[in-house]
């Protein structure tokens, strides 16, 4: 895989295509800690697209690609925490990323729009992350990994196919939570029914 750093218009972005990752160059005034945080999160997300791609990125179904990729980055941070004997800096990074997603998700449209089926210009990277975080808080990382593996293994990625595969593998409880979350604006208490 080739990784290319360029000055991107509007800054702070990246994208992944088959065997190519393009990232925004770090500014000369970025400190080492900022670069390290960004590299872990940005590269973790873009590399996550190796497994989390194939859903229609022009429709609301893109939530599958983006939620999977972002949780790949979060799981990478969790892996680094366990490898580093619970490094507080990494724990803080995990929390900061979840807070960032929560803040950015506020006021964005629901994942599954009621009529259009079009991808919302905002929220697609955040809403699914926050929804799955509610599941993580109640059921733990192993449940999130099962959800991620189920999604990654699908040859055709749509929400309906994903929900059917989850039901087959996990029963109805987790897929019901996710299904409810697709049309909800707030997720507090979603795992309680």
LINRASUL-V99883 format. One record per residue. PHI is phi in whole degrees, -180 to 180 (NA if undefined). PSI is psi in whole degrees, 0 to 359 (none if undefined). Layout:
PHI & PSI
PHI & PSI
This chain:
NA & 139
-99 & 138
-119 & 124
-120 & 133
-109 & 125
-136 & 163
-77 & 110
-93 & 143
-61 & 141
72 & 350
63 & 166
69 & 21
-116 & 179
-167 & 160
-152 & 158
-124 & 131
-130 & 167
-47 & 117
61 & 18
-144 & 130
-122 & 131
-115 & 128
-127 & 155
-72 & 138
-66 & 148
-77 & 142
-72 & 156
-64 & 340
-97 & 5
-72 & 138
-88 & 167
-60 & 321
-66 & 318
-61 & 317
-64 & 317
-63 & 313
-60 & 311
-62 & 317
-62 & 315
-61 & 312
-74 & 312
-68 & 311
-68 & 323
-59 & 317
-66 & 309
-65 & 321
-67 & 330
-59 & 334
-69 & 350
-60 & 320
-97 & 331
-112 & 83
-152 & 172
105 & 338
-74 & 151
-62 & 109
-77 & 352
-95 & 358
-118 & 177
-62 & 342
-63 & 346
-60 & 342
-57 & 329
-65 & 313
-61 & 311
-76 & 321
-66 & 315
-60 & 314
-65 & 319
-69 & 322
-71 & 335
-61 & 317
-64 & 317
-65 & 321
-68 & 327
-63 & 317
-62 & 317
-60 & 319
-62 & 315
-62 & 324
-61 & 313
-68 & 325
-73 & 337
-104 & 18
57 & 50
62 & 48
-54 & 123
-62 & 326
-61 & 319
-72 & 321
-60 & 318
-64 & 320
-62 & 316
-58 & 311
-64 & 317
-61 & 319
-65 & 319
-68 & 320
-63 & 317
-60 & 315
-65 & 318
-60 & 313
-63 & 316
-71 & 336
-78 & 338
-58 & 128
78 & 3
-87 & 159
-64 & 157
-62 & 161
-62 & 308
-102 & 104
-66 & 149
-63 & 327
-127 & 312
-70 & 322
78 & 357
-79 & 155
-72 & 131
-70 & 141
-71 & 346
-133 & 153
93 & 342
-64 & 328
-79 & 337
-102 & 316
-59 & 313
-64 & 324
-62 & 314
-67 & 319
-59 & 310
-68 & 332
-65 & 323
-61 & 321
-67 & 317
-57 & 316
-60 & 322
-89 & 322
-111 & 346
92 & 173
-67 & 327
-63 & 324
-67 & 318
-62 & 318
-64 & 321
-63 & 317
-60 & 313
-64 & 316
-63 & 320
-60 & 314
-65 & 314
-62 & 328
-79 & 348
-71 & 128
-72 & 328
-122 & 124
-108 & 107
-135 & 160
-63 & 320
-62 & 315
-66 & 319
-61 & 314
-63 & 319
-64 & 318
-66 & 320
-64 & 318
-61 & 320
-66 & 320
-84 & 324
-121 & 355
88 & 199
-98 & 338
-58 & 304
-67 & 312
-59 & 326
-64 & 320
-63 & 312
-62 & 315
-59 & 316
-62 & 320
-66 & 339
-65 & 333
-117 & 9
-97 & 146
-90 & 336
-129 & 143
-110 & 356
-57 & 127
79 & 6
-62 & 330
-80 & 356
-92 & 357
109 & none
